[in-house]
């Protein structure tokens, strides 16, 4: 039922209503745009930071910080304690001294190496033995010498029976004949002859010969040659020595290393050099030895200034302390502490700790973050955003999302959005048609004009022939006295539930019907968002499309006159179980009956139901069309 404002015709001015709506919408879109802005994102990051436990903990730490309670304070105390300790002071006194440098330099020198080598030798058994031996008698000195051992080796070999047998063998008068015959080819030749003449073949052959033949045979000549050699002096001497009992000693020692050693020893023992060396050994005193010279060098070095300094420093308390601490954990710890105490990090931290808590806080990164947050929090945009983001005035925009928009800003009708004939005419006939009770023919776009961003559906007085739908006869061709037009989203856009609205200016001619309506695949259900004839009607119809008598309706009406003088915004709010009609935001009526439960599409049309007395052409003007759906799709 219409409210008092409707009854009294108290509708807001369309310009004011639309301007207020546009202003709210613009502001809401600005809020949404700002919601995704870097500035707000930064604000939330800062807010999360400054309200975090970690931030509060850090702030508390900054205010409660005391240098004496820090690890660095304890490190400084440990450092000073070590620095003032006697052993550390002495360590660095020695470490940085010229004496240590001189000591270390001398320690690496060849002089010290020579001295230590001499010292080791002087204290060795070898040195003591040499010194002791120089005090013996000549005979004892020689008996202790290596030369005496050489003499003993010679005498041992000279008394060896094998050596004696060897020389007895080679000193035999027949040895030269033996040696010559042994080394000659004649020995081998004789052996071959002897083998041949003693062979069975040779003896058998000789036995088979006549005496006369044998005397001139090769066998006789071979035997004669064999007998001559066997009777020769050289062969007899060879056989004599070969059968001597000394022969095996000769074979054993001839060309042996043992014989060579004996020969060399004999040559040396009988030489003047042996006699000279023996005399030197028997007459040598300690002062004549190399050992004595080494002793003198050692004693001279030990008395020198360098060595006295070296050994004095080596035994000093300072150097022993240095050796004890050098590379020790105590020195390592001290130097680590010293380096840290001397570092810029420690100095900065100590200076920071000694500042007042308030000064530490105002110089902190956290304070800087907090100031940035507070500044941002007071900024005009942030204040505006939080003041308005949850405001009730934007409740409608938070609930509804735009799903369709047409502002007719293009030069031609957007055929991707709009059909310019009935949906079923396009679907079935690919042609336009009108209904049986229409006096006008719906042309395919000829009666649609776009001017200054507005659509004009023009009704004209003109005779045309076209198709008409008759419930019993179907499509027929007939003559029409008028033409008009329509636009439909039958192919591009359908929606179940939502808010559907258009800014419309009705024509003054009451006998021209202007309509903004919705329909599905059949003529029922049907919603008239705004249908103007003699009156402005809002309502809906439902029932069986094949049984017109079953059709049920809900409607309400208003006077048409005022709505043809200006643009008005006509709205349908379609929710599950309820339809509500509004004009410029003022509710006209609502119903819970016959509420459609299927997707429907939009139609804006103009036409003639009976003869027209008004002046034609007459224009039905549409500024824009918008549709919305709730966030949950209902």
C-alpha positions as CSV (number, residue, x, y, z in Angstrom):
1,X,0.0,0.0,0.0
2,X,1.3,3.4,-0.9
3,X,2.7,5.5,1.9
4,X,1.7,9.1,2.8
5,X,4.6,10.6,0.8
6,X,3.3,8.8,-2.3
7,X,-0.2,9.9,-1.7
8,X,0.9,13.4,-1.2
9,X,3.2,13.2,-4.2
10,X,6.2,14.0,-2.1
11,X,9.0,12.6,-4.3
12,X,12.5,14.0,-4.0
13,X,13.6,16.0,-7.1
14,X,15.2,13.6,-9.4
15,X,18.3,15.8,-9.8
16,X,18.8,16.1,-6.1
17,X,18.1,12.4,-5.5
18,X,20.4,11.2,-8.3
19,X,23.1,13.7,-7.2
20,X,22.9,12.5,-3.7
21,X,23.1,8.9,-4.9
22,X,26.0,9.6,-7.2
23,X,27.8,11.5,-4.4
24,X,27.3,8.5,-2.1
25,X,28.3,6.0,-4.8
26,X,31.4,8.1,-5.7
27,X,32.4,8.4,-2.1
28,X,31.9,4.7,-1.5
29,X,34.0,3.8,-4.6
30,X,36.6,6.2,-3.2
31,X,36.5,4.3,0.0
32,X,36.9,1.0,-1.8
33,X,39.7,2.4,-3.9
34,X,41.4,3.8,-0.7
35,X,40.9,0.4,0.9
36,X,43.3,-1.1,-1.5
37,X,45.7,1.8,-1.4
38,X,49.4,1.7,-0.4
39,X,48.7,4.4,2.2
40,X,46.0,2.2,4.1
41,X,48.1,-0.9,3.6
42,X,51.0,1.0,5.2
43,X,48.7,2.1,8.0
44,X,47.6,-1.4,8.8
45,X,51.2,-2.7,8.7
46,X,52.3,0.0,11.1
47,X,49.2,-0.6,13.3
48,X,50.0,-4.3,13.5
49,X,53.6,-3.5,14.3
50,X,52.9,-1.0,17.1
51,X,50.2,-3.1,18.7
52,X,52.3,-6.3,18.6
53,X,53.7,-7.9,21.7
54,X,57.2,-7.7,20.1
55,X,56.9,-3.9,19.7
56,X,55.7,-3.5,23.3
57,X,58.4,-5.8,24.5
58,X,61.0,-3.8,22.6
59,X,59.7,-0.5,24.1
60,X,59.8,-2.0,27.6
61,X,63.4,-3.1,26.9
62,X,64.4,0.4,25.8
63,X,63.0,2.0,28.9
64,X,64.3,-0.6,31.3
65,X,67.8,-0.9,29.9
66,X,70.7,-0.4,32.3
67,X,74.3,-0.7,31.3
68,X,75.3,-2.5,34.5
69,X,72.8,-5.2,33.7
70,X,74.2,-5.9,30.2
71,X,76.6,-8.5,29.0
72,X,78.8,-5.7,27.6
73,X,79.2,-4.3,31.1
74,X,80.5,-7.6,32.4
75,X,82.8,-7.9,29.4
76,X,84.2,-4.5,30.2
77,X,84.8,-5.5,33.8
78,X,86.5,-8.7,32.7
79,X,88.7,-6.8,30.3
80,X,89.8,-4.3,32.9
81,X,90.5,-7.1,35.4
82,X,92.7,-8.9,32.9
83,X,94.3,-5.7,31.8
84,X,95.5,-4.8,35.3
85,X,96.7,-8.3,36.2
86,X,100.5,-8.6,36.7
87,X,101.0,-11.5,34.4
88,X,99.2,-9.8,31.5
89,X,101.1,-6.6,32.0
90,X,104.4,-8.5,32.1
91,X,103.4,-10.5,29.0
92,X,102.9,-7.4,26.9
93,X,106.0,-5.7,28.3
94,X,108.1,-8.7,27.1
95,X,106.1,-9.1,23.9
96,X,106.7,-5.6,22.8
97,X,110.3,-5.4,24.0
98,X,113.5,-5.2,21.8
99,X,115.0,-8.0,24.0
100,X,112.4,-10.5,22.8
101,X,113.0,-9.5,19.2
102,X,116.7,-9.9,19.6
103,X,116.2,-13.2,21.4
104,X,113.9,-14.6,18.7
105,X,116.2,-13.4,16.0
106,X,119.2,-15.0,17.6
107,X,117.2,-18.2,18.2
108,X,116.6,-18.6,14.5
109,X,120.2,-17.8,13.6
110,X,122.8,-20.3,12.3
111,X,125.1,-19.2,15.1
112,X,122.8,-20.8,17.7
113,X,122.3,-23.9,15.6
114,X,126.0,-24.3,15.4
115,X,126.5,-23.7,19.1
116,X,123.8,-26.2,20.0
117,X,125.3,-28.8,17.6
118,X,128.7,-28.3,19.2
119,X,127.2,-28.5,22.7
120,X,125.5,-31.8,21.8
121,X,128.8,-33.1,20.4
122,X,130.9,-32.0,23.4
123,X,128.5,-33.8,25.7
124,X,128.4,-37.0,23.6
125,X,130.1,-40.3,24.3
126,X,131.9,-39.9,21.0
127,X,133.7,-36.8,22.2
128,X,134.5,-38.4,25.6
129,X,135.8,-41.5,23.9
130,X,138.1,-39.4,21.6
131,X,139.4,-37.4,24.5
132,X,140.0,-40.5,26.6
133,X,141.8,-42.3,23.8
134,X,144.3,-39.5,23.3
135,X,145.6,-40.3,26.8
136,X,146.5,-43.9,26.0
137,X,149.9,-45.4,25.1
138,X,150.9,-45.5,21.4
139,X,150.2,-49.2,21.3
140,X,146.8,-48.7,23.0
141,X,145.9,-45.8,20.7
142,X,146.7,-48.0,17.7
143,X,144.7,-50.9,19.1
144,X,141.7,-48.7,19.5
145,X,141.9,-47.3,16.0
146,X,140.0,-48.3,12.8
147,X,143.4,-48.8,11.2
148,X,144.1,-51.6,13.7
149,X,140.9,-53.2,12.7
150,X,141.9,-53.1,9.1
151,X,145.2,-54.8,10.0
152,X,143.4,-57.5,11.9
153,X,141.1,-58.1,8.9
154,X,144.2,-58.5,6.7
155,X,145.9,-60.9,9.1
156,X,142.8,-62.9,9.4
157,X,142.5,-63.3,5.6
158,X,146.3,-63.9,5.2
159,X,146.1,-66.8,7.7
160,X,143.0,-68.4,6.0
161,X,144.0,-71.8,4.6
162,X,142.0,-71.3,1.4
163,X,143.9,-68.0,0.7
164,X,147.2,-69.9,1.3
165,X,146.1,-72.8,-0.9
166,X,145.1,-70.4,-3.7
167,X,148.4,-68.7,-3.7
168,X,150.3,-72.0,-3.4
169,X,148.3,-73.2,-6.5
170,X,149.0,-70.1,-8.7
171,X,152.7,-70.0,-7.6
172,X,153.3,-73.6,-9.1
173,X,155.7,-73.6,-12.0
174,X,153.1,-75.4,-14.2
175,X,150.4,-72.7,-13.5
176,X,151.3,-70.6,-16.5
177,X,151.0,-73.7,-18.8
178,X,147.8,-74.6,-17.1
179,X,146.4,-71.1,-17.4
180,X,147.5,-70.9,-21.1
181,X,146.0,-74.3,-22.0
182,X,142.8,-73.6,-20.1
183,X,142.2,-70.3,-21.9
184,X,143.1,-71.7,-25.4
185,X,140.9,-73.2,-28.0
186,X,143.1,-76.3,-28.0
187,X,141.5,-77.5,-24.8
188,X,138.0,-77.5,-26.3
189,X,139.4,-79.1,-29.5
190,X,141.1,-81.9,-27.5
191,X,137.8,-82.6,-25.6
192,X,136.0,-83.0,-28.9
193,X,138.7,-85.3,-30.3
194,X,138.7,-87.4,-27.2
195,X,135.0,-87.8,-27.2
196,X,135.1,-88.8,-30.9
197,X,137.9,-91.4,-30.8
198,X,136.3,-93.0,-27.7
199,X,132.9,-93.3,-29.3
200,X,131.4,-96.7,-30.3
201,X,130.8,-95.4,-33.8
202,X,134.5,-94.4,-34.2
203,X,135.8,-97.7,-32.8
204,X,133.4,-99.8,-34.9
205,X,134.4,-98.0,-38.0
206,X,138.1,-98.5,-37.3
207,X,137.6,-102.1,-36.6
208,X,135.8,-102.6,-39.9
209,X,138.6,-101.1,-41.9
210,X,141.5,-102.9,-43.5
211,X,144.9,-102.0,-42.1
212,X,145.9,-100.5,-45.4
213,X,142.8,-98.4,-45.6
214,X,143.0,-97.3,-42.0
215,X,146.5,-95.8,-42.4
216,X,145.4,-93.3,-44.9
217,X,141.9,-92.6,-43.4
218,X,140.6,-89.5,-41.7
219,X,140.1,-91.6,-38.6
220,X,143.8,-92.3,-38.4
221,X,144.7,-88.7,-38.8
222,X,142.1,-87.7,-36.1
223,X,143.6,-90.3,-33.7
224,X,147.1,-89.2,-34.4
225,X,146.2,-85.5,-33.6
226,X,144.5,-86.6,-30.4
227,X,147.6,-88.6,-29.3
228,X,150.0,-85.7,-30.1
229,X,148.0,-83.3,-27.9
230,X,147.7,-85.8,-25.0
231,X,151.5,-86.3,-25.0
232,X,152.2,-82.5,-25.0
233,X,153.8,-80.8,-22.0
234,X,151.0,-78.2,-21.8
235,X,148.4,-80.9,-21.6
236,X,150.3,-82.8,-19.0
237,X,150.8,-79.6,-16.9
238,X,147.1,-78.9,-17.3
239,X,146.1,-82.4,-16.1
240,X,148.5,-82.2,-13.3
241,X,147.2,-79.0,-11.8
242,X,143.6,-79.9,-12.6
243,X,143.9,-83.0,-10.5
244,X,145.7,-81.1,-7.7
245,X,144.0,-81.1,-4.3
246,X,144.4,-77.2,-4.3
247,X,142.4,-76.9,-7.5
248,X,139.0,-76.3,-5.8
249,X,140.4,-73.5,-3.7
250,X,141.6,-71.8,-6.8
251,X,138.2,-72.2,-8.5
252,X,136.5,-70.9,-5.4
253,X,138.5,-67.7,-4.9
254,X,139.5,-66.8,-8.5
255,X,137.9,-63.5,-9.5
256,X,136.0,-63.4,-6.1
257,X,135.2,-60.3,-4.0
258,X,136.9,-61.9,-1.1
259,X,140.2,-62.3,-3.0
260,X,139.9,-58.8,-4.3
261,X,139.5,-57.5,-0.7
262,X,142.5,-59.5,0.5
263,X,144.6,-58.2,-2.4
264,X,143.6,-54.5,-1.7
265,X,144.2,-55.0,2.1
266,X,147.6,-56.5,1.5
267,X,148.6,-53.6,-0.9
268,X,147.5,-51.1,1.7
269,X,149.1,-52.8,4.7
270,X,152.5,-53.0,2.9
271,X,152.2,-49.4,1.8
272,X,153.9,-46.3,3.2
273,X,150.5,-44.7,3.7
274,X,149.6,-47.4,6.2
275,X,152.8,-46.8,8.1
276,X,152.3,-43.0,8.1
277,X,148.7,-43.3,9.4
278,X,149.8,-45.7,12.1
279,X,152.5,-43.3,13.2
280,X,150.0,-40.4,13.4
281,X,147.6,-42.5,15.5
282,X,150.3,-43.6,17.9
283,X,151.8,-40.1,18.3
284,X,148.5,-38.0,18.3
285,X,147.6,-35.7,21.4
286,X,144.1,-34.4,22.2
287,X,145.1,-30.8,21.1
288,X,145.9,-32.2,17.7
289,X,142.3,-33.5,17.2
290,X,139.3,-31.9,15.5
291,X,137.4,-32.6,18.7
292,X,139.7,-30.2,20.5
293,X,139.1,-27.5,17.9
294,X,135.4,-27.9,18.3
295,X,135.7,-27.7,22.1
296,X,137.6,-24.4,21.7
297,X,135.0,-23.0,19.4
298,X,132.2,-24.1,21.7
299,X,133.9,-22.4,24.7
300,X,134.5,-19.2,22.8
301,X,130.9,-19.0,21.7
302,X,129.6,-19.7,25.2
303,X,131.7,-16.7,26.6
304,X,130.4,-14.3,23.9
305,X,128.0,-11.4,24.8
306,X,125.3,-12.8,22.5
307,X,125.2,-16.2,24.2
308,X,125.3,-14.7,27.7
309,X,122.3,-12.5,26.8
310,X,120.5,-15.4,25.1
311,X,120.8,-17.7,28.1
312,X,120.1,-15.0,30.7
313,X,116.9,-13.9,28.8
314,X,115.8,-17.5,28.3
315,X,116.0,-18.1,32.1
316,X,114.3,-14.8,33.0
317,X,111.0,-14.6,34.8
318,X,109.5,-12.4,32.1
319,X,110.3,-14.8,29.3
320,X,109.0,-17.8,31.2
321,X,105.8,-15.8,31.8
322,X,105.7,-14.9,28.1
323,X,106.0,-18.6,27.1
324,X,103.4,-19.6,29.6
325,X,100.8,-17.1,28.3
326,X,101.6,-16.9,24.6
327,X,98.8,-18.5,22.6
328,X,97.0,-19.4,25.8
329,X,93.2,-19.1,26.3
330,X,93.8,-16.4,28.8
331,X,95.6,-14.2,26.2
332,X,93.1,-15.1,23.5
333,X,90.2,-14.1,25.9
334,X,91.9,-10.9,26.8
335,X,92.6,-9.9,23.2
336,X,89.0,-10.8,22.1
337,X,87.7,-8.6,24.9
338,X,90.1,-5.8,24.1
339,X,89.2,-5.8,20.5
340,X,85.5,-5.7,21.4
341,X,85.9,-2.9,24.0
342,X,87.8,-0.9,21.4
343,X,85.2,-1.5,18.7
344,X,82.8,1.2,17.5
345,X,79.9,-1.2,18.2
346,X,80.8,-1.4,22.0
347,X,81.3,2.3,22.2
348,X,78.0,3.1,20.5
349,X,76.2,0.6,22.7
350,X,77.7,1.9,25.9
351,X,76.9,5.5,24.9
352,X,73.4,4.4,24.0
353,X,72.9,2.6,27.4
354,X,74.1,5.7,29.3
355,X,71.5,7.9,27.7
356,X,68.2,8.6,29.5
357,X,65.4,6.1,28.8
358,X,63.4,8.9,27.2
359,X,66.2,9.9,24.9
360,X,66.8,6.3,24.0
361,X,63.2,5.9,23.1
362,X,62.9,9.0,21.0
363,X,66.0,8.0,19.1
364,X,64.8,4.4,18.5
365,X,63.5,2.9,15.3
366,X,60.4,1.9,17.2
367,X,59.6,5.5,18.1
368,X,60.1,6.5,14.5
369,X,57.6,3.8,13.5
370,X,55.2,4.9,16.2
371,X,55.4,8.6,15.0
372,X,54.9,7.5,11.4
373,X,51.8,5.5,12.6
374,X,50.4,8.4,14.7
375,X,51.0,10.9,11.8
376,X,49.2,8.6,9.4
377,X,46.4,7.9,11.9
378,X,45.7,11.7,12.0
379,X,45.9,12.1,8.3
380,X,42.8,13.5,6.6
381,X,42.3,10.4,4.4
382,X,42.7,7.9,7.2
383,X,40.4,9.8,9.5
384,X,37.9,10.0,6.6
385,X,38.2,6.3,5.8
386,X,37.6,5.0,9.3
387,X,34.8,7.5,9.9
388,X,32.9,6.3,6.8
389,X,33.9,2.7,5.9
390,X,31.3,1.3,8.3
391,X,28.8,4.1,8.0
392,X,25.1,3.2,7.7
393,X,24.8,5.5,4.7
394,X,26.8,3.0,2.6
395,X,24.8,0.0,3.8
396,X,23.1,-0.4,0.5
397,X,26.4,-0.2,-1.5
398,X,28.0,-2.8,0.8
399,X,25.1,-5.2,0.1
400,X,24.7,-4.7,-3.6
401,X,27.1,-5.3,-6.6
402,X,26.4,-3.8,-10.0
403,X,25.7,-6.5,-12.6
404,X,24.5,-4.4,-15.6
405,X,24.9,-0.8,-16.7
406,X,23.8,1.0,-19.8
407,X,24.2,4.8,-20.1
408,X,23.7,5.1,-23.8
409,X,26.9,7.0,-24.3
410,X,27.7,5.3,-27.6
411,X,26.8,6.5,-31.0
412,X,24.7,3.4,-31.8
413,X,22.7,0.9,-29.9
414,X,25.0,-1.7,-28.3
415,X,23.6,-4.8,-30.0
416,X,25.8,-7.0,-27.7
417,X,23.5,-5.9,-24.9
418,X,20.2,-5.1,-26.6
419,X,17.8,-6.8,-29.0
420,X,15.6,-4.2,-30.9
421,X,12.7,-6.6,-31.3
422,X,10.9,-9.2,-29.1
423,X,13.1,-12.0,-27.9
424,X,11.0,-14.8,-29.5
425,X,10.8,-12.9,-32.8
426,X,14.6,-12.8,-32.9
427,X,14.9,-16.4,-31.7
428,X,12.3,-18.0,-34.0
429,X,11.7,-15.6,-36.9
430,X,14.9,-13.6,-37.1
431,X,12.3,-10.8,-37.6
432,X,10.3,-8.3,-35.7
433,X,6.6,-8.7,-34.8
434,X,3.9,-7.1,-32.6
435,X,1.1,-8.6,-30.4
436,X,-2.4,-9.1,-31.6
437,X,-3.8,-6.2,-29.5
438,X,-1.1,-3.7,-30.6
439,X,-2.0,-0.9,-33.0
440,X,1.7,-0.3,-33.7
441,X,4.4,-2.4,-35.4
442,X,7.7,-2.9,-33.5
443,X,10.3,-1.9,-36.1
444,X,13.8,-3.4,-35.8
445,X,15.5,-0.3,-34.4
446,X,14.1,2.3,-36.8
447,X,12.2,3.9,-34.1
448,X,15.2,4.1,-31.7
449,X,17.3,7.3,-31.6
450,X,20.3,8.1,-29.5
451,X,20.6,11.8,-28.6
452,X,22.9,13.4,-26.1
453,X,23.5,10.2,-24.2
454,X,19.8,9.3,-24.0
455,X,17.7,6.7,-25.8
456,X,14.4,7.9,-27.4
457,X,11.9,5.2,-28.3
458,X,9.7,7.1,-30.8
459,X,6.1,6.3,-31.6
460,X,5.0,7.5,-35.1
461,X,1.8,7.8,-37.1
462,X,2.7,5.8,-40.3
463,X,1.2,2.9,-42.2
464,X,3.4,-0.3,-42.4
465,X,2.9,-3.9,-43.0
466,X,4.3,-6.5,-40.6
467,X,3.9,-9.7,-38.6
468,X,1.5,-10.0,-35.7
469,X,1.2,-12.7,-33.2
470,X,-2.4,-14.1,-32.8
471,X,-3.1,-16.6,-30.0
472,X,-5.1,-18.9,-32.2
473,X,-3.9,-18.0,-35.7
474,X,-0.2,-17.7,-34.9
475,X,1.9,-15.3,-36.9
476,X,0.0,-13.4,-39.5
477,X,0.9,-10.4,-41.7
478,X,-1.3,-7.3,-41.3
479,X,-1.3,-3.6,-41.7
480,X,-0.4,-1.3,-38.9
481,X,-1.2,2.4,-38.6
482,X,1.6,3.2,-36.2
483,X,5.2,2.2,-35.6
484,X,7.2,2.1,-32.4
485,X,10.2,0.3,-30.8
486,X,11.6,-1.6,-27.9
487,X,14.9,-2.8,-26.4
488,X,15.4,-6.1,-24.6
489,X,18.2,-8.0,-22.9
490,X,16.6,-11.4,-23.7
491,X,19.9,-12.7,-25.2
492,X,22.5,-10.9,-23.2
493,X,21.4,-10.5,-19.6
494,X,19.0,-12.3,-17.3
495,X,18.9,-12.3,-13.5
496,X,17.0,-13.9,-10.7
497,X,16.5,-11.5,-7.8
498,X,18.2,-8.1,-7.5
499,X,17.6,-4.4,-7.9
500,X,16.6,-3.2,-11.3
501,X,16.2,0.5,-12.2
502,X,16.1,3.0,-15.0
503,X,16.0,6.8,-15.2
504,X,13.1,7.5,-17.5
505,X,11.0,10.4,-18.8
506,X,7.5,9.4,-19.8
507,X,5.8,11.0,-22.8
508,X,2.9,13.4,-22.0
509,X,0.6,11.5,-24.4
510,X,-1.5,9.3,-22.2
511,X,-2.7,7.2,-25.1
512,X,0.9,6.2,-25.8
513,X,2.0,3.4,-23.5
514,X,5.6,3.7,-22.1
515,X,6.8,0.6,-20.2
516,X,9.8,-0.7,-18.2
517,X,9.1,-4.4,-17.5
518,X,10.6,-7.8,-17.0
519,X,9.7,-11.2,-18.3
520,X,11.1,-14.8,-18.6
521,X,10.8,-17.4,-21.3
522,X,7.0,-17.1,-21.3
523,X,4.7,-14.1,-20.8
524,X,4.1,-15.3,-17.2
525,X,5.4,-14.4,-14.7
526,X,5.6,-10.7,-15.7
527,X,6.7,-7.6,-13.7
528,X,5.8,-4.1,-14.6
529,X,8.4,-1.9,-13.0
530,X,6.7,1.1,-14.5
531,X,4.0,1.0,-17.1
532,X,2.3,4.3,-18.1
533,X,-0.9,4.7,-20.0
534,X,-3.7,6.9,-18.5
535,X,-2.0,6.1,-15.2
536,X,1.4,5.0,-14.0
537,X,1.0,1.3,-13.0
538,X,3.4,-0.9,-11.0
539,X,2.7,-4.6,-10.4
540,X,3.2,-8.2,-11.4
541,X,1.2,-11.0,-13.0
542,X,1.6,-14.7,-12.6
543,X,-0.2,-18.0,-13.6
544,X,-0.3,-20.4,-16.6
545,X,0.8,-18.8,-19.8
546,X,-1.5,-21.2,-21.7
547,X,-4.5,-20.4,-19.6
548,X,-5.1,-16.6,-19.6
549,X,-8.1,-17.0,-17.3
550,X,-5.8,-18.4,-14.6
551,X,-3.7,-15.2,-14.6
552,X,-3.4,-13.4,-11.2
553,X,-2.3,-9.9,-10.7
554,X,-1.0,-7.4,-8.2
555,X,-0.9,-3.7,-9.1
556,X,-0.9,-0.2,-7.9
557,X,-1.3,3.1,-9.8
558,X,-0.4,6.7,-9.7
559,X,-1.3,9.7,-11.7
560,X,0.8,10.0,-14.9
561,X,1.0,13.7,-15.4
562,X,3.8,14.6,-13.0
563,X,6.1,11.8,-14.3
564,X,6.0,13.1,-17.9
565,X,7.4,16.5,-16.9
566,X,10.8,15.3,-15.8
567,X,13.0,12.2,-15.5
568,X,12.3,9.9,-12.6
569,X,14.2,6.9,-11.3
570,X,12.0,3.8,-11.2
571,X,13.3,0.9,-9.1
572,X,12.2,-2.7,-8.5
573,X,13.7,-4.5,-5.5
574,X,13.2,-8.2,-6.1
575,X,14.1,-10.4,-3.1
576,X,13.1,-14.0,-2.4
577,X,9.4,-13.8,-1.5
578,X,9.0,-10.1,-2.0
579,X,8.7,-7.4,-4.7
580,X,9.1,-3.7,-3.8
581,X,8.6,-0.7,-6.2
582,X,10.2,2.7,-5.7
583,X,10.3,6.0,-7.5
584,X,13.2,8.3,-6.6
585,X,13.9,6.1,-3.6
586,X,10.3,6.4,-2.2
587,X,8.6,3.1,-1.8
588,X,5.4,2.9,-3.9
589,X,4.2,-0.5,-2.9
590,X,5.3,-4.1,-2.3
591,X,3.9,-7.6,-2.5
592,X,4.8,-11.1,-1.4
593,X,2.4,-12.7,-3.9
594,X,3.5,-14.1,-7.3
595,X,7.1,-13.4,-6.7
596,X,9.0,-15.0,-9.6
597,X,11.6,-17.7,-9.0
598,X,13.3,-17.7,-12.4
599,X,15.8,-15.5,-14.2
600,X,14.1,-12.7,-16.1
601,X,15.2,-10.1,-18.6
602,X,14.6,-6.4,-19.1
603,X,12.3,-4.7,-21.7
604,X,11.8,-1.0,-22.3
605,X,9.0,-0.3,-24.9
606,X,6.5,2.2,-26.2
607,X,3.4,1.5,-28.2
608,X,-0.3,2.1,-29.0
609,X,-3.2,0.0,-27.7
610,X,-6.0,2.2,-29.2
611,X,-6.4,5.0,-31.6
612,X,-4.3,8.0,-30.7
613,X,-5.5,11.6,-30.5
614,X,-2.2,13.0,-29.3
615,X,0.2,14.7,-31.6
616,X,2.8,12.4,-33.0
617,X,5.7,11.5,-33.0
618,X,5.9,10.9,-29.3
619,X,9.2,10.0,-27.5
620,X,9.8,7.8,-24.5
621,X,13.2,8.8,-23.1
622,X,15.6,6.6,-21.1
623,X,18.8,8.1,-19.6
624,X,20.3,5.0,-18.1
625,X,19.6,1.4,-16.9
626,X,21.3,-0.3,-14.0
627,X,21.0,-3.7,-12.3
628,X,22.4,-5.0,-9.0
629,X,22.7,-8.3,-7.2
630,X,23.3,-8.9,-3.5
631,X,26.7,-10.0,-2.5
632,X,25.4,-13.5,-1.7
633,X,23.6,-13.7,-5.1
634,X,20.1,-13.5,-3.6
